[in-house]
Amino acid sequence: MTLGSHILDTTITVKRSTLDHDSGGSPRSLWADHLANVEARVHQVGGFESVRGGGESARRTWMVFTNIHDIAGDDRIEWVDYMIPDQPRTRTLDIQSVVNAHGRGHHLEIECEETDA
């Protein structure tokens, strides 16, 4: 059994890091699309803001639910948030953990973090 399409109300893109080299030969990571248009549910579960040295930063915690299982802990999720209808915002979520809920390939529960520095 998997999550029904009535629960998966948005789509995400899963990004995977690949190793490349800059013009000087130094290694660098590039993020490329690994999976696109993945049906998912994205839900904010927490967050906080802080002020240090005159600068502000914010960190939010998100849970992402999906039936697709080819997602790893070192991937990223990109998602367009339409919470404010006339102001869509692309969010980049760093994966913190990936859990195969209920075992046996039911669905994934992915804990993510988003940081604004």
N, C-alpha and C positions, 0 to 999 in steps of 0.2 A: 504494500500500500504506500502511496505517496501523498504529498499535499495536493489538495484540489486547486484548480485554476482560479476559483473564487477567492482563495487565500493569497495566491501569488499575483499581486496587483500592480507590479511594476517590472521593468527590465533593468538589468545591470550588465556591465562589461567587466570581465575578469582580465586583469593585466598580469603578465608574467615577465619577470626580469630576465634579460639576456646579457651576456658579457660581450662588450665591444671594446675597441681601443680608439682613443682620440688621435688627433693628427700627430701628437708627439709620441704615440705608442703606449701611453698610460692606459691601464684598464679602467673601464667605466661601465656602469649598469644602465641599460636602456629598458624602458617599460613598453611592451608591445601587447596588442590585443591577443589574448589567448582564447577567450570565449566571448561572443557578442550576443546581445539580445537574449540573455538568460532570464527566464521568468523567476521572480523573487518577491519576497516581502521584506521591506527594510523598516526597522523600528528603532527610534532613539530610546536608549534606556538610561542615560545619565550624561552628566557633563558638569564642567565648572570653568570659571574664569579666574585669572589671577593678574595682578599688576606687580611688576618688578622693575626697578630702575627706570621708571617712566614708561615702560612698554607693557602692553597688554597681550595676553595670550589666552586662548580658549581650547579646551579639549572636550570632545564629545565621544560617548560610547554608543555604538550601534549594534544591533543584532540583525543578521541577514539570514533568511530562511530560503532554501531552494531545493529542488529535486535533483539538480545536477551535481555529480560527485567528483568531477575532475578539477577540484579546487584545492590548492595547497596552502599551508600556513605562511609561506613566504610570497604569496600572490598579493595583489591589491584589487580592490573593487572600485570601479568608477560608476557613478549613478547620478542621474539628473533629478534633482529634488524640485517638485512642482508645488511645494507647500504654499508658496505665495504665487497664485496662478499667473500673474503677468510678469513674474521675475524668476524664471527657472534658474537654478544654481547647480552647476556640476560639482559634485563632491568626490574627493578621493579618500577612500577608507583603507587604512592599513590593517590587515588581518592579524589578530592576536591569537585566535584559536579556532580550530575547525573540529566540530563534533558530529559524528554520524549518529543522529538521534535514533533511539530505539534499536540500534544495530540493524543488521540485515539490509542495509541500503535503503532505509525508509526515506530520510531526507537529511540535509546538512543544516546545522545551526552554527553560524559563523559569527564570532565576536570580533568587532572591528573598532578601531579608534581613528578619530579625525582630529588633527591638531592645526590650529591657526596660530602662527607665531608672529 
